[in-house]
Every structure is written in C-alpha cells, then in structure tokens.
C-alpha cells in the first residue's frame, strides 16, 4: 500500500499555443497527501495564483479588463474516501496583494525566459490576509467499468471567495474506483498501480464574492472598479496517465468571463505526481 503522494500542478495560459498572460495567467501548486487508514487522509498544500489583464494588448489603464492580483497561501485538508463517495474539507490561509510577491515572480519569469516585460502591477489588489473554507464532495453515479459518470459539488466561504459549484463529469478508459483513483485528488491508500483515462466535465460556479476582482485596488483612482459575475462556467478535458509510482496529466480549461469587462479565456494544466510508501 502506498501511503504518501506528492503532486505538482502547473496552470498557465502559455501552455495553450497562441495564449499568454490573460486573466487567470498562472498558478503553481504543490500538495502532499498522507494516508491515515480506513479511507481517511491528510493533505498540506502551498500555492500561488497570478491574475492579470490581457497584457499583450498594451491597453491604456482605463481599458484594462480586470485588476492585477496575486495570491500566496498554505492549505491543510482532510479527506474521506469511500468506494463511490469522496469528501474533503480544506482551510486556506495566506496573503493577497504585493506581499504575495506575485508581481515580482512574474517579472522574474519574463526576464529569465526573454518574454515581453510586464507593466501595471502597481495597480494590483491591495494587501490583505485571506482565509477560506472549502468543502467538496464527489459521487460516482454510474460505473460501467470503462466509463463512469460523476457528480461533484463544492462550497467556499471566506474573505477570498464565496461561491457554490456543481461539477458533472464523465471519464472513460482504464481507471480505478473513486476511492483509489487520482480523480479524487490523490491515489494514497491504494495498491493499484495503473490508470489511463480521459476526463471531460464542467465546473458551474455561482459566485457571490471574488476578492481578486471585488477587492480594493492599491490605486483606486487610477483604474475603474470591477465586479465579479455571479454565474461562471468552466469546461475541461484532461488525459490522466498513472503508471506505478509516477503520474502525469494534461488538461485544457475553457472559462467563461468572470466580470463584465472581460471575455472568455483558455488555459491548460500540467500535473506531475509521485506515489511512495
């Protein structure tokens, strides 16, 4: 039985050909899972997220579609896995604003890889400590062996985001039961070693507050105010390959606009994982 797993997820619109630095520009997440026994596990994650307007347009400030925002956080979690059910509770704590160092990180990244310079981070969402509670469930509705229909849900509450979500999806290929599969976020507690499947679905969000849009800017008189849209849809397709200790995934995500001034966007996620005793 493998009791530990480390997972690295990288989100970036640059992973899509022809896309770069637009709205949800990048995210970097490192998570550790430990199996406690009896279907229960503990996790600890660290991550950052970077949000920008559509930088390649080099628009005047008055036409910027969304504010700059950066988040840096830690997030412990607790999971319960059953054969056809999965439950998870996470508590996020961290920093939004200049102290998150998101602007410095993005400038360093662009300078290091000879990408166009980034201007405008002086107008980002102001500094604030953030805390958020997240509760998630996933249920296997129909399992036909090589095809499975899943339904999931999530609610978030805190000063970073207040939202509820519904997530229907379908996967097909060679996969393990929900409680032993990467589709639940981790494979800890399993003796099964291989999975190869496609996963298609949607995350349908009802958003009541999003601090990366609704928060106060450092220079409130320099840029217009923004207001998050209540209904946001995210549609995805991903391929997951787990072979013995190693795991690899690649997914493409299409997100409808998050505020009135913006438009839709596309980004991709690359996932790498290592499962060990």
SVG drawing of the C-alpha trace seen along z (x, -y; Angstrom):
<svg xmlns="http://www.w3.org/2000/svg" viewBox="-26 -59 43 62">
<polyline fill="none" stroke="black" stroke-width="0.4" points="0.0,0.0 1.2,-3.5 0.6,-5.9 2.2,-9.2 1.9,-11.2 3.4,-14.5 1.6,-16.3 2.8,-19.3 0.2,-21.1 1.1,-24.0 -1.6,-26.2 -0.7,-28.6 -2.4,-30.1 1.0,-29.9 0.5,-26.1 -2.0,-26.8 -0.5,-27.8 -1.1,-31.5 -2.1,-32.4 -0.1,-34.3 -0.9,-36.3 -4.6,-36.9 -6.9,-37.0 -6.0,-33.8 -2.4,-33.9 -0.7,-31.2 -1.0,-29.0 1.6,-26.8 0.5,-24.2 2.5,-21.7 0.5,-19.2 1.5,-16.4 -1.0,-13.6 -0.7,-11.1 -3.0,-8.1 -4.2,-7.7 -6.1,-4.4 -9.7,-3.5 -10.2,-5.6 -9.0,-8.8 -6.1,-11.1 -4.5,-14.4 -3.0,-16.9 -1.0,-20.0 -0.6,-22.3 1.2,-25.5 0.4,-27.6 0.3,-30.9 -2.0,-32.3 -1.4,-35.2 -4.2,-37.3 -3.6,-40.0 -5.5,-41.9 -4.8,-40.9 -1.2,-42.1 -0.3,-41.7 -2.8,-44.3 -0.9,-47.0 -4.1,-48.9 -4.4,-52.2 -5.2,-51.7 -8.8,-52.8 -9.5,-49.9 -7.9,-47.2 -10.4,-44.3 -9.6,-43.2 -7.2,-44.2 -3.8,-42.6 -4.0,-40.3 -1.6,-37.8 -2.2,-35.1 0.2,-33.1 -1.2,-30.6 -0.9,-27.3 -3.9,-24.9 -4.2,-21.9 -7.0,-19.4 -8.7,-16.3 -10.3,-13.6 -12.7,-10.7 -12.8,-8.1 -15.5,-5.5 -16.0,-3.2 -18.4,-5.6 -18.1,-8.8 -15.4,-11.3 -15.5,-14.1 -12.9,-16.8 -12.5,-19.8 -9.7,-22.4 -8.8,-25.6 -6.8,-28.2 -4.7,-30.9 -2.4,-33.3 -1.8,-36.7 -3.3,-38.7 -1.6,-41.8 2.0,-43.0 3.2,-40.8 2.3,-37.7 5.2,-38.6 3.2,-37.5 4.3,-40.6 8.0,-40.1 7.7,-36.4 6.0,-37.2 8.6,-39.8 11.4,-37.4 9.9,-34.7 9.5,-37.0 13.1,-38.3 14.5,-34.8 12.8,-33.5 13.2,-36.6 9.4,-37.3 7.9,-40.8 8.2,-42.9 5.2,-43.2 3.9,-46.6 1.0,-47.5 1.5,-45.6 1.5,-48.9 -2.3,-48.8 -2.9,-45.3 -5.4,-44.4 -4.2,-45.8 -2.5,-43.7 -4.8,-41.6 -4.6,-38.4 -7.0,-35.8 -8.8,-32.8 -11.2,-30.5 -13.1,-27.3 -13.7,-24.8 -15.9,-21.7 -16.1,-19.3 -17.8,-16.0 -17.7,-13.7 -20.1,-10.8 -19.9,-8.0 -23.4,-8.0 -22.8,-5.3 -19.8,-3.0 -19.8,-0.7 -16.2,0.4 -14.7,-1.5 -17.0,-4.6 -18.1,-6.4 -20.4,-9.3 -19.5,-11.5 -21.2,-14.4 -19.4,-16.7 -20.0,-19.9 -18.1,-22.5 -18.8,-25.5 -16.2,-28.1 -16.7,-30.7 -14.2,-33.3 -12.8,-36.7 -11.1,-35.4 -14.2,-33.8 -17.8,-33.0 -19.3,-30.5 -21.1,-27.3 -20.3,-24.9 -21.8,-21.9 -19.4,-19.7 -20.8,-16.9 -18.3,-14.9 -17.6,-11.7 -14.4,-9.6 -13.6,-6.7 -10.6,-4.4 -8.8,-2.2 -9.4,-3.6 -9.7,-2.6 -12.7,-3.0 -13.3,-6.6 -11.6,-5.9 -8.4,-4.6 -8.2,-7.0 -6.5,-10.2 -9.9,-11.7 -10.4,-12.2 -7.2,-14.3 -4.8,-11.6 -4.1,-7.8 -2.9,-7.3 -4.1,-4.2 -4.2,-2.1 -2.2,1.0 -3.5,0.4 -0.7,-0.9 -2.1,-1.9 -4.7,-4.3 -5.1,-5.7 -8.3,-7.7 -9.9,-10.8 -11.9,-13.0 -14.5,-15.5 -16.7,-17.8 -17.8,-21.2 -17.5,-23.3 -20.6,-25.5 -20.0,-28.3 -22.4,-30.6 -20.1,-33.4 -21.1,-35.8 -17.7,-37.4 -14.3,-37.1 -11.6,-39.2 -9.3,-39.1 -12.0,-41.2 -14.1,-42.7 -11.2,-43.7 -9.9,-47.2 -7.0,-48.3 -3.8,-49.9 -4.6,-52.9 -8.4,-53.1 -8.4,-56.4 -6.2,-55.1 -8.3,-52.2 -12.0,-51.5 -13.8,-49.3 -14.7,-45.7 -17.5,-43.4 -17.4,-39.7 -20.2,-37.9 -22.4,-35.6 -22.6,-32.8 -19.2,-31.4 -18.8,-28.2 -15.6,-26.2 -15.4,-23.3 -12.5,-20.9 -11.0,-17.9 -7.9,-16.1 -5.9,-13.0 -4.6,-11.2 -1.8,-8.6 -0.7,-6.9 2.0,-4.2 3.2,-2.6 4.7,-5.4 4.5,-8.2 1.6,-10.2 1.2,-12.6 -1.8,-14.6 -2.6,-17.4 -5.9,-19.3 -7.4,-22.2 -9.9,-24.5 -12.3,-27.0 -13.7,-29.5 -16.5,-32.0 -15.9,-35.6 -15.6,-36.4 -16.6,-40.1 -18.4,-42.3 -15.4,-43.9 -13.5,-40.7 -14.1,-37.9 -13.8,-34.1 -10.4,-32.5 -8.5,-29.3 -5.6,-27.8 -4.0,-24.5 -2.9,-22.4 0.1,-20.1 0.2,-17.7 3.1,-15.5 2.9,-13.2 4.9,-10.7 3.4,-7.9 5.5,-6.3 5.3,-4.3"/>
</svg>
